Amino acid sequence: MNHFLSSKDVPNLEDLLAEAKEVKQNPFAWKSLGHNKSVCLLFLNPSLRTRLSSQRAAANLGLEVVVLDVNAGSWKLEFADGVVMNGDKAEHIKEAAAVIGAYFDIVAIRAFAELKNQAEDYSEKVLSAFVKYCRIPVINMESSTGHPLQALADLITIEAHKQVAKPKVVLTWAPHPRALPQAVANSFVEWVSKAGFNLVVTHPKGYELYPEVMSDVDVEYDQNKAFEGADFVYAKNWSSFIDYGTVVSTDKNWMVTEAKMSLTNGGKFLHCLPVRRNVVVEDAVLDSNRSLVIEEAANRIVSMQTILKKILEAM
């Protein structure tokens, strides 16, 4: 594995999940793999799970870790070509990425969508620039359009709890007080589809996701109907793709409740966290034995460690 940007960098998902299971069972078995090697964790946006899980995963493999908060602990970066840099951005990505590539063996990047320009966000300008100019392996710790490490952790969690080979998995939109990117939802659809599970996406009209990831995926606009017989329910908010970056509905009736979960097949609840209690999901669900959110978060270490291991082994 040279880069980890999306599920397209995974030739065999079944093999990757088997390897993740082994990593989870024996987290320190490859402690020498990262000896005399280093990784830079680069954050253009805030994080809790991604930052901590990535540091733990790297340490488990013996990697030296450096964390850099761009715009807080470094110069602001310019990404445009041919620009006259007489504003507040002191360093161009061409130099910054090249320097990071000279200092480290691997770089991992977290850069959210700005939700202002759909074409710019979906071009993945930040991630693409680092791939182009770093010249070392790049890991996506959440980009404008995808969050593959989270999706891999989600699949690891589902694999550990599924009772049938192809469980019914529901991705449901949930209300939120502000506009959020489509990244987590996009990757969840992409990875669950790749796993061959029975996926249903439910949301109010106007919240259709990126068409490329939604091909051959069932959409059900009746949330209660979508929940019927579900083995897993994944709740997430996202803003509109069509009316880009806007909140077209704040319908509180889309919150995940115990009554709705009772329609499932003893379904388990998933969420990437952080979660707004009694907005996205009510306490009764989140605090019940249906909820897998803490195990899911713990599997973020496993997903990152598995990817780092694959990259180190390819060096």
C-alpha positions in Angstrom: 0.0 0.0 0.0 1.5 3.3 -1.1 -1.2 5.7 0.0 -4.5 5.4 2.0 -6.9 7.9 0.6 -10.1 5.9 0.1 -11.4 2.3 -0.3 -10.0 2.3 -3.8 -6.5 1.9 -2.2 -7.7 -1.5 -0.7 -7.5 -4.3 -3.3 -9.1 -6.9 -1.0 -11.3 -5.7 1.8 -11.8 -9.2 3.2 -8.1 -9.7 3.6 -7.8 -6.2 5.2 -10.5 -7.0 7.7 -8.8 -10.3 8.6 -5.6 -8.4 9.1 -7.3 -5.8 11.3 -8.7 -8.7 13.5 -5.2 -10.0 13.9 -3.9 -6.5 14.8 -6.6 -6.1 17.4 -5.8 -9.4 19.0 -2.0 -8.7 19.0 -1.4 -4.9 19.0 2.3 -5.1 19.9 3.3 -8.0 17.7 4.8 -5.6 15.1 6.5 -3.2 17.5 9.8 -3.3 15.6 8.2 -2.5 12.2 8.4 1.3 12.7 11.9 1.3 14.2 13.8 4.4 13.0 10.8 5.5 11.0 8.5 8.5 11.7 5.0 9.8 10.9 3.7 13.4 10.9 0.1 13.8 11.9 -1.1 17.1 10.3 -4.3 18.7 11.5 -6.0 21.5 9.7 -9.1 20.9 11.8 -9.8 19.8 15.4 -9.9 16.2 16.5 -10.1 14.0 19.6 -10.5 10.3 18.4 -8.4 10.7 15.2 -5.6 12.4 17.0 -5.4 10.1 20.0 -6.1 6.9 18.1 -3.5 7.7 15.4 -0.8 8.4 18.0 -1.6 5.2 19.9 -1.6 3.2 16.6 1.8 4.6 15.6 3.3 4.0 19.0 2.1 0.4 18.9 4.2 -0.1 15.8 7.3 1.7 17.2 6.9 4.8 15.0 8.1 8.2 16.1 5.1 10.6 16.0 5.1 14.3 15.5 1.7 16.2 15.6 1.4 19.6 13.9 -1.7 21.8 14.1 -1.6 23.9 10.9 -2.9 27.5 11.3 -2.2 27.2 15.0 1.4 25.8 15.3 2.7 26.6 11.8 2.4 29.1 9.0 -0.9 29.4 7.1 -0.8 27.5 3.8 -1.5 28.8 0.3 -2.8 26.2 -2.2 -3.5 28.2 -5.3 -1.0 28.3 -8.2 0.3 31.6 -9.5 -1.0 33.6 -6.6 0.6 36.8 -5.3 1.3 35.9 -1.7 0.8 39.3 -0.1 -2.0 38.2 2.3 -2.1 36.3 5.6 -0.7 33.0 4.1 3.1 32.9 4.5 3.9 29.5 3.0 3.0 27.7 -0.2 1.9 24.0 -0.1 4.7 23.2 -2.7 7.4 24.1 -0.1 5.6 23.0 3.0 4.6 19.5 1.7 8.1 19.0 0.2 9.7 19.8 3.5 7.4 17.5 5.4 8.3 14.8 2.9 12.0 15.4 3.6 11.5 15.1 7.3 9.2 12.1 7.7 8.5 8.6 6.2 4.7 8.9 6.3 2.3 11.9 6.6 -1.4 11.7 7.7 -3.7 14.6 7.0 -7.0 15.9 8.4 -8.7 18.6 6.4 -12.4 19.2 6.4 -14.6 20.5 3.6 -15.2 24.3 3.7 -18.7 23.7 2.3 -18.5 26.9 0.2 -17.5 25.5 -3.2 -18.7 22.0 -4.1 -16.2 21.6 -7.0 -13.3 22.7 -4.9 -14.2 20.4 -2.0 -14.8 17.4 -4.2 -11.5 18.0 -6.1 -9.8 17.3 -2.7 -7.3 20.1 -3.2 -5.6 19.7 0.2 -5.2 15.9 0.1 -4.2 16.0 -3.6 -1.6 18.6 -3.0 0.1 16.6 -0.3 0.1 13.5 -2.5 1.7 15.5 -5.3 4.4 17.4 -3.4 5.2 15.3 -0.3 6.5 12.3 -2.3 5.9 10.0 0.7 2.9 7.8 1.6 -0.2 9.9 2.5 -3.0 8.8 4.9 -6.4 10.4 4.8 -7.5 11.2 8.4 -10.7 12.8 7.0 -10.7 14.9 4.0 -13.4 17.1 2.3 -15.3 14.1 0.9 -14.3 11.0 2.8 -13.2 9.5 6.2 -11.9 6.0 5.3 -10.2 5.3 8.7 -13.6 5.8 10.4 -15.4 3.6 7.8 -12.8 0.9 8.3 -13.3 1.1 12.1 -17.1 0.9 11.5 -16.7 -2.3 9.4 -14.4 -3.8 12.0 -17.1 -3.2 14.6 -19.9 -4.6 12.4 -17.8 -7.7 11.6 -17.4 -8.4 15.3 -21.1 -8.3 16.0 -22.9 -9.5 12.8 -25.0 -12.6 13.1 -25.4 -13.2 9.4 -23.0 -12.9 6.5 -24.8 -10.0 5.0 -26.6 -8.0 7.7 -29.0 -5.2 7.0 -27.2 -1.9 7.7 -29.1 1.4 7.8 -27.4 4.8 7.4 -29.8 7.4 8.7 -29.5 11.1 8.5 -30.1 12.8 11.9 -30.7 16.4 12.8 -27.9 18.7 13.9 -27.7 22.5 14.7 -25.2 23.3 12.0 -24.1 22.2 8.5 -21.7 19.3 8.4 -19.7 17.7 5.5 -20.7 14.6 3.7 -17.3 12.9 4.3 -18.3 10.3 7.0 -21.5 9.4 5.2 -19.8 9.1 1.8 -17.1 6.7 3.2 -19.6 4.6 5.2 -21.7 4.0 2.0 -18.6 3.3 0.0 -17.1 0.8 2.4 -20.4 -1.0 3.4 -21.2 -1.3 -0.3 -17.8 -2.8 -0.9 -18.4 -5.3 1.9 -21.5 -6.5 0.1 -23.9 -5.9 3.1 -27.5 -5.1 2.6 -27.3 -1.3 2.9 -30.3 1.1 3.1 -29.8 4.9 3.3 -32.6 7.0 4.8 -32.9 10.8 4.9 -35.3 13.6 4.2 -35.6 14.7 0.6 -32.9 17.2 -0.3 -30.2 15.3 1.6 -29.2 13.0 -1.3 -25.5 12.1 -1.1 -22.8 12.2 -3.8 -24.2 10.3 -6.8 -20.9 8.4 -7.4 -21.1 6.6 -4.0 -24.8 6.1 -4.1 -25.0 4.0 -7.3 -26.9 0.8 -6.6 -27.7 1.8 -3.1 -31.3 1.8 -1.9 -32.7 5.1 -0.6 -35.8 5.0 1.7 -37.3 8.3 2.6 -39.5 6.8 5.4 -37.1 6.4 8.3 -39.4 4.0 10.2 -39.7 1.7 7.2 -35.9 1.8 6.7 -35.4 0.7 10.3 -37.6 -2.4 10.0 -35.5 -5.6 10.4 -32.2 -3.7 10.6 -29.2 -5.4 12.2 -27.2 -2.1 12.5 -28.3 1.5 12.5 -25.6 4.2 11.8 -26.7 7.7 12.6 -25.0 10.7 11.0 -25.8 14.3 10.0 -24.7 15.8 6.7 -25.6 18.9 4.8 -27.1 19.1 1.4 -25.0 18.0 -1.6 -27.4 19.4 -4.2 -27.9 22.8 -2.5 -24.3 22.5 -1.4 -23.4 22.9 2.3 -26.9 24.1 3.4 -29.3 22.8 6.0 -32.5 22.1 4.2 -34.3 20.5 7.1 -33.9 20.5 10.9 -36.8 18.0 11.4 -36.4 16.8 15.0 -38.5 13.8 14.2 -35.4 12.2 12.6 -33.7 11.8 15.9 -32.9 8.1 16.6 -35.1 6.9 19.5 -35.7 3.7 21.4 -39.1 3.5 19.8 -37.5 3.5 16.3 -34.8 1.0 17.4 -37.6 -1.3 18.5 -38.5 -1.7 14.8 -35.1 -3.3 14.1 -33.9 -6.9 14.4 -32.4 -6.3 17.8 -30.3 -3.7 15.9 -27.1 -2.2 17.3 -26.5 1.5 17.2 -23.4 3.1 15.6 -22.1 6.7 15.5 -18.6 8.1 14.7 -18.7 10.6 17.7 -18.8 13.3 18.9 -22.6 13.0 19.1 -25.1 15.5 20.3 -27.3 13.8 22.8 -31.0 14.2 22.5 -30.5 15.9 19.1 -29.0 13.1 17.0 -29.9 10.2 19.3 -31.7 10.1 22.6 -30.0 9.0 25.8 -32.1 5.8 26.1 -30.4 4.5 22.9 -26.9 5.8 23.5 -26.7 4.5 27.1 -28.2 1.1 26.3 -26.6 -2.2 25.4 -27.6 -1.5 21.8 -24.9 1.1 21.6 -21.5 0.2 20.1 -20.1 3.7 20.0 -17.3 3.2 22.5 -16.1 0.0 20.9 -16.4 1.6 17.5 -14.2 4.5 18.8 -11.6 2.0 20.2 -11.5 0.4 16.8 -10.1 3.6 15.4 -6.7 2.5 16.8 -7.1 -0.8 15.0 -8.0 0.8 11.7 -5.1 3.2 11.8 -2.6 0.6 13.0 -3.6 -1.8 10.2 -3.1 0.9 7.6 0.2 2.0 9.0 1.3 -1.6 9.1 0.4 -2.1 5.5 2.3 1.0 4.4 5.4 0.2 6.5 5.5 -3.4 5.1 5.4 -1.9 1.5 8.5 0.3 2.1 
